[in-house]
Amino acid sequence: MPVRHSTPKWFSRVQLHLGNIRCSPFIKGIAMTSHAERFATSQWTAGIIGLGYVGLPLAVAASRKGLGVIGFDLSAPLTAALMEGRSHVGDVSDSELGRALDDGAVFTADAARLAEADAIFICVPSPLGRNRQPDLSFIESAAETVATVVRPGQLISLESTTYPGSTEDILVPAVEKAGLTVDVDVFVAFSPERVSPGDQLKTADIPKVVGGVSALSGEVAAAAYGRLVPSVHLVSSARAAEMAKLLENTYRAVNIGLINEMAQLAHELDIDIWEVVDAAATKPFGFQAFYPGPGVGGHCIPLDPQYLAWRAREANFTTRFIDTAEQVNSHMPGYVASRVVDILNDRGLPVFGTEILAVGIAYKPDVADDRESASLHVIDELKARGAKVSVFDPLVGADRIRRHDLVPVDEGDDLSRFTMAVVLTDHRVIDYDKIAAQVGVVFDTRGMYRRIGSTAANVHHL
């Protein structure tokens, strides 16, 4: 098993604890075998709290590996739909869900069923609340659920992104509330989700970072995840694993902020930023290409750095890079709207009352997910300036567009009534040549027209 760590001393520690572990169905007849070995080699059942874009793919991955699956979600209609083979997650097809059901996977709104699981994985949202502070209510609710079902021999692993120290602060007390002791009765760890909706990599293909609240808990968790993924990287603590996740996405947020600022400077200097990035990317070392856009969106990049910044403020530490990147990225929708105004003014046209087509409101290309989408913020900025904005996004769909109180445009509609189109999300399924042919002027914030090799004279670039 490809778990990377030094030669462990945990085996003797586990044996010392075995005499204190109360018997459970999972450990009958194997009292002389370590917990890590059992998770690595035995058939066991994965319990999953939260069946969204992280939990459901994890459930399907566990089933594919031959493990039992009990998925729990508070939404009874959701679990009922899953039991009927209807997936609500784009990265899990109905056929994949059906195979998991055929193999015995169970999805339920009855939390008591989690007591049957040998490992419980918590995959609930961790959004930002008011004043952009961490909202831990979903994790705390999951911990309360764990306290009611946890039993000896179980592994409890948190996958929700959160600040360093959360696993110890929230899950360990939940276990103790149930009268159990970490490393004696149960094992507690953190392993951050690394799901990227719409990408080719599946949950079962992505390496897992794992850290326990103790060395022994880390070893047990690493063994369990070794059954799910091809590569496990074990770190010294849950805190290190929590911070690793935040570093991953803060790295992206900071570099996106840098390239967005460079794009604004390049425009002032009359330089094509896309050409500049392509040129810099020819260097075979020391440079990773990031590209500008209308801002950042989704479930990670706008949120995760703020968890780290919030935790830093508690420690009286100033996160200057994070704060600067946040300022640049959060101001990009306003900058894009100002560029739209400038392009219209150059043609002698006002923004007030002008029909503008927003192309794409998903937060990233080729997904139907509009959480925290910068596109929506751009639209708000344009509407505040008096523009009449309609939306074309064949993946998000008309119903979801209407929920944002916006007017949807269908694929077959005549687009000539629009004075301007603004490409905000670069879905590959969209016919960009048609848009450029029918709309008088196009503002491409994603560099899509460059990628398709278009030479349309009416296209302006960010």
N, C-alpha and C positions, 0 to 999 in steps of 0.2 A: 504493500500500500504506500503511495507516494506522500506520506506525511513527513515534512521536513523539520527535524529537531534532533538534538543530540541524544545519545544513548540514555533512556529514561531510567529513573530510580523509582518510578511510580509503582512497579509491579509489587515490590515488597510492601509499599505503603497500602496498596489495595488489599493485600492479604491481611495486613494488620487490622483493616477496617471490617473485613468480612464477618468477623464474629459479632459485630454490632448491628449488622444490617438485618432488618426484619424480613421474613420470607414474603415473597410475592409470586404470582403465577409465572412471571418472567424468569425468576431465578431458581425455581425448584429444580433440584437435581444437578445444579451446576455451581454449587456453593464454592468450589475450589477454583473456579475460573474467574479471572478479573473482569470487571465491567467493560473495560476497554476492549478486551478480546471478544466478549459476547457481542458488543455492538459491531465489531469488525467482521465477525464470522457468522453470527446467528441470524435467523429470520426474526424480525421484530416489527412492531407497528409504530408508524409515525402519526402523531396527533398534530394537527395544524390549526392554530387559532387565527382566523382571518383568511377569507378566500377571495382576495382581490388579485391584483396583477402580480403579487409576489407569492401569496399563499397557494393559489390554484396551480401555477406552474410547478411549485415545489411538491404539491400533492401528486401531480401526474408523474413527475420525475421519480418520486419514491415508489410509486406503483410500478413504473417501468423497471425499476431495479429489483422487483420481486418482493417488496415490503408491503405490509398491511398499511392501510391509510384510513384515518378517521379525521375528516375535515369538519371544523366547527366554525359557524358564523352566526352572528346575532340575527341575521335576516332569514326568517323561515321561507319567504318566497324565493330567495336566492338559492338556498340549499335544496329546495324542492325542484327548482329548475335544473340544478346540477344533477340531481338524481334522475331526472328525465333525459339527461344527456345534452342539455343546452348550455353551452359555455358563453360567458359574458366577457371573457378576456381574449383579446385579439391574438395573443401568442399561444393560446390553447384552442385547437380546433375541436369541433364536436366529435370528430372521429377519435382524436386522442383521448378526450374525456370518456368516450364510450368504451375504449379499451381498458381504461382504469376502472370503470364501473364493472366491466366483465371480469376483471381480476379481483373484484371484491371491495373496491374503494367505497367508503361511506361518507356522505356529506349530510350534516345534521345541524339543527339549531338547539340541540340538547347537549349542554356543556358536560353533563354527567358522563357522556360516552368517552370523554377524554381520559377518564380514569383507566380505560382499557389500553391506552397507548403506553409505549415504553419510552418514547421521547416526545416531548411537546415543543413544537416550534412556533414562536409567536411572530406573526407577520401582519401586524396592524398598522394603520397610518400613524405618522408622527408629524403633523402639520405645524405651521406657525400660528400662534394665536394673536390676540390683540398686541399692538406695539411690537410685532415681529418677535415675540418671545416664544420659546418652545411650548407646544401644547402636548403634554404628556398624558392627557386623559384617556386616550385609547390604550396606551401601554399600562397605565394604572388599572384600568378596567380588566385588561387581560390578566394582570397579576392577581387581581381579586378572584378571577375565575380559576387560575392555577391553584390558589390557596384552598379552593373547595374540592379539587379533584386530585391533587398531587399525592403520590403514594411512594413508598420506598422502592428504590431501584430505578426510578425515572431520571431521565436527563431533561432539563428545561433550558431551551436556547432561545434567546431574543434575537430577532433579525431586523427589527425596525430601527431605522437610523435615529440616533439620539446622542446626547452629549456624553463625554467620558465620565464614567461613574454611575450611569443610570442602572446598569444591570445589578450592581451591588446595592444601590440605593432603593431599588423598587422590587426586584425579584427575590433577593435573599430574604428580606423581611416577609414576603409572601410565603416562602417556604417555611420560615420559622413560625409564622402565624398558624400553619398547619401542624405544628408540633414536630417538625422534622429538622434534621441538621445537615447542612451542606457537607459533602464528602463522606458522611457517615450513612445517611439515608438517600440523599438525592445529589445530583450534580447540576451545576448552573454555569452557563456560558453565554457568550455573545458571538454571533457570526453574521456580519452585515450582508444584507441582500445586495446583489449586484446585477439586478435585472435591468435590461435596456430594451424597453418595448419597441418592437418592430425590427430589431436586429436579428441576424441569422443565428447568433449564439443562443442556445437554450440554457435554462437553469442548470441542467445536468452537465453542461460543458464548461461552465465558468469556475475557475479555481475559487476555493473558499478560504477566507481568512477566519481563523478561529482563536478565541481567547477565553479561558475559563476564569471564574472568580478565584480559583486556586489552580495550582499546577495539576492536581489530580482531575479536577473538573475539566480542564483544558484537554487532557489526554483522552478522557472519555468522549468528549464532544468531537475531537478530531477523529476518533475511531468511527463514530456514528456518521459524520459527514463523509468519511472515506468510502462509505457504502453508497453515497449519493452522487459524488462528483469525482473526476479523475485526479484532482490535485487539491491537497489541503495544506495550507501554510499556517502552522501553529505558532502563535505569539505568546508572550509571557503572561498576559493578563487580559481580562475583558476590557479594561480601560484602553490598552494598546490597540485592540481590535476596533473599539468604538472610534478611536481617534484616526485609525487608518482609513476608515470609511469617510470620515469628514475631510481628511487630507485629499483623498481621491477627487472629491467633488469641489473642494475649495481650489485645488490646482486648476481644474477646468474653469471655474468661475473667474479666477484671477486672470487666466490667459485669455478668456473671452473678453473680459474687461479691457485688457491691454489691446487686443486687436480692434475692438470697437472704438477705442480712443484713437488708435492709429488710423482707422478708416476716416474719422472726422478730420484729422490733421491732413491726411492725403487729399481729401476733397478740397480743403482750403488751399492746398499747394498745387491743385490741378494734376494730381497723380492718381493712376488707377491702382487702388489697393489690392485688387485681385491679382493683377500682374506682379505686384511687389511680393505678395505671399507666395505665388508660384515660383518666383525667382529664388526667394530665400529657401524654399523647400527643396531646392536641388542640392543643398548642402547635406552630405551624408551623415553628419553628426552634429550634435549641439542645437538642433532646431526641430520643433514639432509644429506642423502647420495648424493654426486655428483660423477660422474665417469669421468675418463680421456678420451681424444680423440685426434684426429689430429689437433685440433684447434677449433675455433668457427665460425659459419656462420649464414646466414639467414638475415632477415630484422630487427632484434632487437639487439641481443647480441653484435655483433661487432660495432654497430652504436650508440645505445642509450647512453652508458656511455661516449662516446666522445662528445655528446651534453652537458652533464653535466660538463665534464672537460673543454670544451670550455667556457661555461658560467662562470665557476669558475675562469678561467684565466682572464676573463674580470673584475672579482671582486678582482683580485690579491690574489686568494686563490689557494693553491697547493693541488691537489687531489692525494695524494700519493698512496692509495690503488688502485684507478682506473688506475693510470699510471703503477703501477707494474703489475697488472693483464693483462693490455693491452700488456705489454712487453712479459710476459710469453706466453699468448695465441697466439700472433702474431708470436712467434718464434717456436711454436709447429710444423708447417709443415716442417721447416728445421730440427728439431729434429727427426721427423719421417723418413725423407729421410736419415738422418745419421744412424739411426738404420737399415734401409734397407741395406745400404752399409755395415754395420758391419756384418749383418746376412749373406750376400753374401760372404764377405771376409772370414768368419769363414768356409765357404764351399769351399774356394779357387776359388771363382768366382768374376769377375769384375762387376761393375755396368754398365760400358760403353758397349753399344751394347747389353745388356741383355734384353730379352723380359719379361716385367712385366705387369701383369694384375691388373689394378686398379678396385676394386669392389665397385661401388657406387660413384657418384659425387653429389648427392643431399646433402643439408646442414644438413638434419636430416632424420631419418628413416621413410619409408612408405609415403613419399611425392615425387612429381616430380619437386621440387623446388630447383634450384641450385644457388640461389642468395647468393653472398658472401661466397660460400662454401669453407671450409678449404680443402676439398678434391682436389679441383682444384689447390690450392696453393701447396699441396704435389706433385701433378703431375708435376707442373712447376719445382719444386725443383729436382725431379728425372730426368726430361728431361734435365735440366741444367747440370746434372752429366753424361749425355750421354745415359741414359736408353731409350729403345724403349717401350713406354707405350701405351697400349690399354685399353679400358674402357668397363666394363659390368655394366649397370644400366637399368634394364627393366622398371623402372618407368619413369626415365628421357627420355629414348628412343633414338634411333639411330640418328634421325634428330637433336635433341638438342646436342648430343655428338659431331656430326660433326661440329656444329657451333662453338665449342671450338677448332676446328682444331685437333680433336682427332679421333682415329680409334675405332668404336664401335664393340663390340663382341655380337653375338646373343646367346640366351639361349641354343640352340642345338649344338653350336660349340664344337669341340674337343679342350680342354684346355691344352692338354699335351705339346703344343709347348711353353708354358710359363714356364720360370724358376722359377718365383715367383709370388704369388698373394698377394696384400695388401688390406685388408678389411678396407675401409675408411668410408662407410655408411652401417649401418646394417639393410637393408630392410628385412622384414620377408619373403618375397616371394622368396628369393634366396635360392638355394640348396647349402648350405655350405659344406655338406658332399661330394658332387660331386666335388667341387673345391679342397678340401683337398685330394681327391682320385686321381685327374688328374694332379695337379700341384705339383712340387717337394717340395716347401716350401711355407708356408703361414705366413704372418705377420698380426695379428689381432689387429687393433688399437681401436676396440670398445667392446671387451669382448664378442663377439657374440658366439664364440665356447664354452666358459664357460657356457653361458646361455642355449645352446642346449645340454650340457652335453657331448660334443665331447672329446674323449681321443686321437685324432690323434697326433702321435708323431712329425709330421712335422709342427705343428702349433706353432708359437712364439707369445707371447702376449706383448703389450705395457708395 
